[in-house]
Structure formats: structure tokens, C-alpha cells
Amino acid sequence: MIKDAGLGPIMTDNFMGTLMSKVVFNAVVNTLCTMFEIQMGQFIEYPGVKDMATQLMNESFDACERAGIHLVETRQAEVESVDYVSRVANPYHYPSMYQDFSKGRPTEVDYINGYIAKIGREHDYVCRTHEFITHEVHMAEMMRKYKQQPAAATVAAK
């Protein structure tokens, strides 16, 4: 039935590699779109995105390799996926982390960038960029209390 729908499922014994391939993608797109409160298509307009994605992917892959986790895609394929999905497949999409952030809920950054950093630490590798981004998102979550909403500002002025 799934094949008939054209979804093309693939059976794998590499559960962690499959799972982490999605996590490393989200560690780039979800987090950075959330930090700037932008859609994926807006994110990909920045000329430095490929460099940023490459830096985060390299840390992710290095941590996973040290942990014995073999991702199903290559580093280059993951970077290209960030470009394609942001530019072509979902340019108007706000990632799930942004959805939580914009509604005042805690984000899943600890389960994405934080998890990659944890894997690295557990295998004597420091994922400095993932550590930094995790702190940055938590700081942004905390700083939401200082953002004054337009409606609240109007009520307060009366």
C-alpha cells in the first residue's frame, strides 16, 4: 500500500544512522530558522548558509563517527539537502522548533543540537558550534519575556 502511494519505503537495519541523518539536518535548518524567526526559503537566501551548514554537518558527522553511528547520507549530500529542501521543497515552511518558539513553548534544541553535542562529549569530541547554538536558543527562549507584544504595549500605555 505504501509503495502503491509512491512513497518508496526502504527497509534498513541502520536505525541510528537513519534517525541521526534527520537530526543533523534539523540541527541546521530548525535551529537557524528559529533563531532568526524565518521561513526556510528566507534562510537559504543568505549566501553563507552553505558554510554554516557545512560547519554544523562536519561537527555532527565527526561526533557520530566517533560514536560508531554511520549516517545514511554523506556530509555533502546532507549539505545539498539543506539547500534543496529550503529552496525548492519547503521554502514557505517554518520548522517545528520555530513553531514552539513563536508560541512561547520550550524548543526541542536539547534533543537536536544538544543531543549531537552530548554524543560528541561522550566520545571525547567537543561540538563547539552545537554547544553554542544550544545555549543561544535557550538564551532566546529566556529573553522572550522582554519582548513586548504590540497589543500589550497598547494596553499598558492606556
PyMOL commands that set and color helices and strands:
alter all, ss='L'
color gray80, all
select helices_A, chain A and resi 15-36+40-43+49-66+75-89+96-102+109-111+113-122+128-146+150-157
alter helices_A, ss='H'
color red, helices_A
deselect
rebuild
show_as cartoon
